Amino acid sequence: MSRFQNKVVVITGGASGIGKAAVEKFAREGAAVAIWDVSEVQGKELELILLNEGLIARFIKVNTASFEEVEKATQEVIKQFGKIDVLINNAGITRDASLQKMTVEQWQQVMDVNLTGVFNCTKAISPNMIQNNFGRIINTSSIVGLYGNYGQSNYAATKAGVIALTKTWARELGKNNITVNAVAPGFIATDMIKTIPEKVIEMMKEKIPLKKLGTAEDVANVYVFLASNEAQFISGTVISVDGGLTI
C-alpha cells in the first residue's frame, strides 16, 4: 500500500517503542519519514534499516524540550523534503513518584518533554501546514491523562494537558484544513513497562476486557488512520487504545 505517497511525516520519539512502530508503518505506506529522537544510536539504526529497504527516512537528533532544536530540525526537514504534512507528537518520558516523594526536578523534566515538547513541535511545524492549507497533527496522550494514576502526578498532568491542547488547536487550525487529534494508549507492551513485575502485568491483563496488553503496532495503526484521508472529517477527538480498560 502507498496511502502516504508524496507525504512528509515527522514522528517524535521515533527511535523506539510506539514511535518506531509508527515510523516503520508510515515509511512502508510510502511516506518520507523524519525520525526525531534524542537516542542517536537507535535512530540511525532505524534510518539505515529503512533506507536499505528502499524507503525514505531521515534521522535527526532532537530534544523536543528545546524550541531552538525543534525549529532547526523543522527547517532541515522542509529543506530536504519541501514540506511537512503530518506531525506525530509521540515523544514522552516518565519520572514516577507519589506527590510526597516527587521532586521538583522530576515534575519539571516530564513537563518539559511531554507538554512543552508538544507545544514546541506544533508551534514550529504548523506554519508550514498553514501555508500549504493541509495538515494532520496527532498528539499522544494516555488513559492516565483521562483518569489519573497513583504515583504519576506529573505524567497525568501532561497527558491531560495534551488533550486540552488538542481540542484548542483543532478549533484554531481547522480553517486551514488541519485536523488535530489525540490518541490515549492504555497498557502497551513496550520497553517502558519492562520494569513492571510479571505479577503486576498479569493483574493488568485481568482488568482489560480483551485480557491482553496492546502492542506498539496497535497504537501506530490509529496514528496512520488519523493521518489518512479516511479520517479527514475527524478533529478534536481523543481515541483510546486500551482494550476496553476504561469502559
Summary of the structure (lengths in Angstrom):
residues: 247
radius of gyration: 17.2
end to end distance: 33.5
largest distance: 51.5
contacts: 855
relative contact order: 0.14
helix: 51%
strand: 17%
